[in-house]
Amino acid sequence: MAVSACVLLMACACGPDKAKEDTDAKPSEPSSATQAEEPSATASVSPSTEKPSADPTDDRLAPRTKERAIQRYEMYLHALGREDIGTVCEVAGPAAKKAQEQGLGPCTSTYTAVFQMISPAQKTALKTATVDPQRVSVRTPAKIEMPVEAVKSSATFSENDLGSYTLEYLKNDWYITD
């Protein structure tokens, strides 16, 4: 339950009524800026050396599709299970920025704490978790809801454990914004 409180605060600190407030945020800024502020926070977490295959090439836009949003969310879930702070803060950058503005601290320190609250069984399950496309709701062409019920894994997650997220298409890819 403590994990969900921190993760939900991290991703939803502003509440649904403020979800549009920071849509101009630069998704790459939170991870690079917070990593520069907190080099010691990333030292305790072993970064992944594998490059996620779902990343678009440098010169191409990621598709604005439900399938790509699911890929990005699965990338986030797998990174959460691997404790890959770089990928977690990249995908959740806009939500992390909102949470930081609400006083939770930089993404790197907040998620380092979250990693410690996830059980080993949950981390293992997250590494291979998938998303059931049938349970994903397309709100607009640029906004998709990922309910916790859509997450398929060897562990069961609830709103208290993992929570539901909103992904928005910003700056040429999908990012967790709420």
N, C-alpha and C positions, 0 to 999 in steps of 0.2 A: 504494500500500500504506500510505503514511503517513496518508492520508485515512481509510482504514478503521480504522486503529488508534485515531485520535482520535475518530472517530464511534462506533466500537464501545465504546471506553472511556466516552464520553459517555453512551451509551444503556444500557450493560450493566455499568457499573462495579461493581455489587454482585453480579453473577452471578445465574443463574436461581434459586438456592436462597434468595435474599433478595428476590425480586421482589415479594412481598406485604408486605414490611416497612413501606413508606411509602405504602400505598394511601389513607391519609387526607390526603395532601398536598393543598394547595389549588393546583390547576393554574395559576391566574392569579397566584399569589404569586411564583413564580420569575422570570417575565418582568418584572413591575413592580418587584420588589425588586432584581433584579440590574441592571435598567436604571437605577434610582436610584443604585445603588452605583457604576456605571461609565458615566457619561455620555459619556466620550471614546471608549469602545469602539463605541458606536453611531454616533458622528459619522463614522467612516471607512466605514461601510456605508450605502449609499443605501437608505432604507426604501421599501417599496412603498406607493403611495398608493391602489392598488386594494384594495377590500374583497373578500375571497374570498366567492364566492357560496354556498359550502357552510356558512357560519356560520348557526347558528340565530338567530332573532330573540331579542331580550332576554328576552321573557316566555315563550318556549317551550323545552321540552327537546329536545335533538337525539335523533333516534330511536336506540334501542338495537338497531341492525341491522348486519348485515355490510356492507350497502351504504354506510351512514353511516361505518363504520370505514374502508372503502376510500376514501371521499371525503376524510376527514381525513388519511389517509396520503398520498394524492395531493396534498393541500394542502401537506403537509410537504415532499414531494419537489419540488414546483414552487417553493416558498419557498426551499429549499436551492439550487436552480438560479438563482434571482433574487437570492440573498444577502439575503433578507428576514428579518432577525434577529428581528423581532417575532413573525412567524408561526411561524418555526422554534422559538423558545423558548416560544411558547404551546402548540403541539402536543406538543413534547417536554419540557414543564415538569417533570413528575414524574421522568422519567429524568434530566433535567439536575440536579434537586435531589439525587438520589441520588449522582450523579457529583461534585457539589460537596462533599457530605458526605464523600466519599472522597478529597478533596484536589485535584480537577481544576480548581476555580475556577468562577466564575459562568458561566451559560449564554452570556451575551453575549460574554465574552472567549474562551471555548472554541470557540464556533461561528465567531467572527471568524477564528480560526486555521484552523478546518476549511475555511472558504470559500477561503482562500489555497491549500489543498492540492488542491482540486478543479480538474481541468483545464478549460479553456474548452469543449472538446467535451463533457465530462461535464455541465457546467453547462447547456449548450444542450439536451442530451438530457433532463435532469431537469425542465426547464421545461414539457415536454409529456409526461412519463412517465405511463403509466397502470398499473393493477394488474389482473392477470388474476384474476377472482374464483374461478375453478376451482382456483387454487393457494393460496388463502387458507384457513387452518384455523381453524375455530371451536372453541375449547377449552371455553368455557362461554358462556352468554348475555352475559357481561360481559368476556370475554377472547378476543382474536383474535390469531393468529400471522400475520405478514406476512413470508414468506420472500423472500429476495432474488430467487429464481427467479420470483416473481410480478410483479416490476417489468418492464414492457415499455417500451422506449425505443429511440432510434436508437443508443445506446451499450450495450455489454454490461457489466453490473455483477456482481461476485462478492462473496463474503463479505468478502474483503479490501478491496474498494472501497467497498461500501455497507453490507453486513451485513443481517441479518434482525432484525425488531423484534416486540415484543409491544405491542399496544394494549389498553387496558382502559377500560371505561366508568366514569368517575369524575366527580362533580360535574356531571352532566347532559350529558356529551359524551365522545368518545373521545380518549385521550391515550396517547402513547408512554410506557411505563413500564419497558421493558427492551429 
